[in-house]
């Protein structure tokens, strides 16, 4: 089931839905095969104007003929949204794709009345520029063709990797879901440190951002492990070594491990709120 050849309903028209819709259109999906339910008239009008998709006020209107339903709403409203679509889902048996953090497959399936093909995924905000990183996990009711469709939807806005153990989705959320904020904090810190050493802020920001962008591309495109690339730019007794030794003295690795563990725990806590 190629996603671009199927009818897809987005329930929720926020930034993440916009990025996925844009990716699908770019990949060849027909605009009129995509419906978006968004109660905010301004957001809905913008999506229709930008992409030519079908705009709907309610999820039921968008999903009535859908092969795929993408749930792009806040976790706090997921339960009533699913319940409002239960009758349609029980009748049509669509693929249901959730991008909500902390909501488990079993919870979504129960709210839809059971027996549904559910894929839980966690994209991140760089999907807005086609550079997202997503992980997906499928219920036992998802067919091979439906897995391909879910892959197509998420890969339209970046990379998409499958995991078998749903319990690891909290770690995925802590890594790639929250990860852009860690990156922005690092760039912010580099910028401020350079300013402290006398560099103009505009120059510091431009150099810090481009340096991180270039390093990321090298990591992705070279296929080398990060440790190998780090060693290549670290000359004995040079400036890089001096900085890395300072990081090691402050136990940067342990700081990162604690931060990711904290975010993972919080993901589990969010899930338990909806039991």
C-alpha positions in Angstrom: 0.0 0.0 0.0 1.9 2.9 -1.3 1.0 5.9 0.9 1.0 8.4 -2.0 -1.6 6.3 -3.8 -4.0 6.1 -0.9 -6.5 8.4 0.8 -5.0 9.9 3.9 -6.7 11.9 6.6 -4.8 14.1 9.0 -6.6 14.8 12.2 -4.8 18.0 13.4 -3.2 20.5 11.1 -0.3 21.8 13.2 3.4 22.1 12.3 4.1 18.3 12.2 1.1 17.6 10.0 2.2 20.4 7.7 5.6 18.9 7.4 4.3 15.5 6.6 1.8 16.8 4.1 4.4 18.8 2.3 6.7 15.8 2.1 3.9 13.6 0.7 3.0 16.2 -1.9 6.7 16.4 -2.9 6.8 12.6 -3.1 4.0 12.6 -5.6 0.8 12.3 -3.5 -2.3 13.9 -5.1 -3.5 16.9 -3.1 -7.1 15.8 -3.3 -6.2 12.4 -1.8 -5.3 14.2 1.5 -7.9 15.6 3.9 -7.0 17.6 6.9 -9.3 18.1 9.9 -8.3 21.3 11.8 -10.8 23.4 13.8 -8.6 26.5 13.6 -9.9 28.2 10.5 -6.7 30.1 9.8 -4.5 27.0 10.0 -7.0 25.0 7.9 -7.2 27.7 5.3 -3.4 28.0 5.1 -3.0 24.2 4.5 -5.6 24.3 1.8 -4.0 27.3 0.1 -0.5 26.1 0.3 -1.0 22.4 -0.7 -4.5 22.2 -2.3 -5.6 19.5 0.2 -9.2 19.1 1.4 -9.9 21.1 4.5 -12.4 19.8 7.1 -13.7 21.1 10.4 -14.1 17.7 12.0 -12.1 14.5 12.1 -15.1 12.4 11.0 -15.4 14.5 7.9 -11.7 14.0 7.0 -11.6 10.3 7.9 -14.9 9.1 6.4 -13.2 7.7 3.2 -9.6 7.4 4.5 -7.3 4.4 4.1 -4.9 6.0 6.5 -5.7 8.2 9.5 -2.8 10.2 10.9 -3.4 11.4 14.5 -1.6 14.7 14.8 -3.2 16.1 17.9 -2.0 16.8 21.4 -1.8 13.8 23.8 -4.3 15.5 26.1 -7.1 15.3 23.5 -6.2 12.0 21.9 -8.8 9.9 23.8 -11.8 11.9 22.8 -10.5 12.3 19.2 -10.1 8.5 18.9 -13.5 7.8 20.4 -15.1 10.3 18.0 -13.6 8.2 15.1 -14.4 4.8 16.5 -17.4 4.0 14.3 -15.5 4.9 11.1 -12.4 2.9 12.2 -14.5 -0.1 13.0 -16.2 0.0 9.7 -13.3 0.8 7.4 -10.3 -0.7 9.3 -7.8 1.9 8.2 -4.2 2.2 9.1 -3.9 4.5 12.1 -0.7 6.4 12.6 -0.1 8.3 15.8 2.5 10.9 16.2 1.5 11.8 19.8 4.2 11.5 22.5 3.6 9.1 25.4 0.4 7.5 24.1 0.8 3.7 23.8 -0.5 1.5 21.0 -2.8 -0.4 23.4 -4.4 2.8 24.6 -5.1 4.0 21.0 -6.4 0.6 20.0 -8.8 0.5 23.0 -10.1 4.0 22.3 -10.9 2.9 18.7 -12.7 -0.1 20.0 -10.0 -2.8 19.5 -8.6 -4.8 16.6 -7.1 -1.8 14.8 -3.9 -1.6 12.7 -2.0 1.0 14.7 1.5 2.4 14.1 3.0 4.6 16.8 5.7 7.0 15.7 7.8 9.8 17.1 9.0 12.4 14.5 10.9 15.5 15.4 10.7 19.2 14.5 13.4 19.1 11.7 10.8 17.3 9.7 9.5 20.8 9.0 12.5 21.2 6.6 12.6 17.6 5.4 15.3 16.6 7.8 13.3 14.7 10.4 14.3 11.6 12.3 11.4 9.3 13.2 11.1 5.8 14.7 8.0 3.6 14.2 6.5 0.7 16.1 3.5 -1.4 14.8 0.8 -3.4 16.4 0.2 -7.0 15.5 -2.7 -6.0 13.2 -0.5 -4.0 10.9 0.0 -5.7 7.5 3.3 -5.6 5.5 1.6 -3.2 3.0 0.4 -0.9 5.9 4.0 -0.9 7.3 5.2 0.3 3.9 2.5 3.0 3.9 3.5 4.3 7.3 7.2 4.2 6.2 6.4 6.3 3.2 4.5 8.9 5.2 7.3 9.4 7.7 10.2 9.1 5.3 8.6 11.9 3.2 10.0 14.3 5.8 13.3 12.6 6.7 14.5 9.2 7.9 12.3 6.6 9.5 13.5 3.6 11.5 11.5 0.7 12.8 11.8 -0.7 16.3 10.1 -3.9 17.6 9.8 -3.1 21.3 7.3 -0.3 22.0 8.9 0.2 25.4 11.8 1.8 23.6 9.6 4.6 22.2 10.2 6.5 25.4 13.9 6.4 24.7 13.3 7.4 21.1 11.3 10.4 22.4 14.2 11.3 24.7 16.8 10.9 21.9 15.4 12.2 18.6 12.1 13.7 19.7 13.6 16.0 22.3 17.1 15.9 20.8 16.8 19.1 18.7 16.5 21.1 21.9 19.7 19.6 23.2 21.4 20.6 19.9 20.0 24.1 20.1 21.3 24.4 23.7 24.8 23.3 22.5 24.8 25.9 19.8 23.6 28.5 22.2 26.4 27.6 24.6 29.0 27.7 21.9 27.8 31.1 20.7 27.9 32.6 24.2 31.3 31.1 24.9 32.7 32.7 21.7 31.1 36.0 22.5 32.7 35.8 26.0 36.1 35.4 24.2 35.4 38.6 22.1 33.8 37.4 18.9 30.8 39.5 17.6 27.6 37.6 18.3 26.4 37.5 14.7 29.7 35.9 13.6 29.7 33.5 16.6 26.2 32.3 15.8 26.8 31.9 12.1 30.1 29.9 12.7 28.5 27.8 15.5 25.5 26.9 13.4 27.4 26.1 10.3 30.0 24.1 12.2 27.3 21.9 13.7 25.6 21.6 10.4 28.8 20.5 8.7 29.7 18.1 11.4 26.2 16.5 11.2 26.5 16.1 7.4 30.0 14.5 7.7 28.6 12.0 10.2 25.6 11.1 8.0 27.4 11.1 4.7 30.7 9.5 5.7 29.2 6.5 7.4 32.0 6.6 10.0 31.4 6.3 13.7 31.3 9.6 15.6 34.3 8.4 17.7 36.4 7.9 14.5 35.5 11.4 13.2 36.3 13.0 16.6 39.7 11.3 16.6 40.5 12.6 13.2 40.1 16.2 14.2 41.9 15.9 17.5 45.6 16.6 17.1 47.9 15.6 20.0 48.3 18.6 22.4 46.2 20.7 20.1 43.3 23.1 20.7 40.7 20.4 20.1 42.3 18.1 22.7 42.4 20.9 25.2 38.6 21.4 24.8 37.8 17.7 24.9 39.8 17.2 28.0 37.8 20.0 29.6 34.6 18.2 28.6 35.9 15.0 30.1 36.9 16.7 33.3 33.3 17.9 33.7 32.0 14.4 32.8 30.0 15.5 29.7 29.1 11.9 28.9 27.5 11.3 32.3 25.6 14.6 32.0 24.1 13.5 28.6 23.3 10.1 30.0 21.4 11.5 32.9 19.5 14.0 30.7 18.4 11.3 28.3 17.4 9.0 31.2 15.4 11.9 32.7 13.5 12.5 29.5 12.9 8.7 29.1 11.4 8.5 32.5 9.2 11.5 31.8 7.9 9.8 28.7 6.8 6.8 30.7 5.1 9.0 33.2 3.2 10.7 30.4 2.0 7.4 29.2 0.7 6.3 32.6 -1.5 9.4 32.8 -3.7 8.0 30.1 -4.2 4.5 31.6 
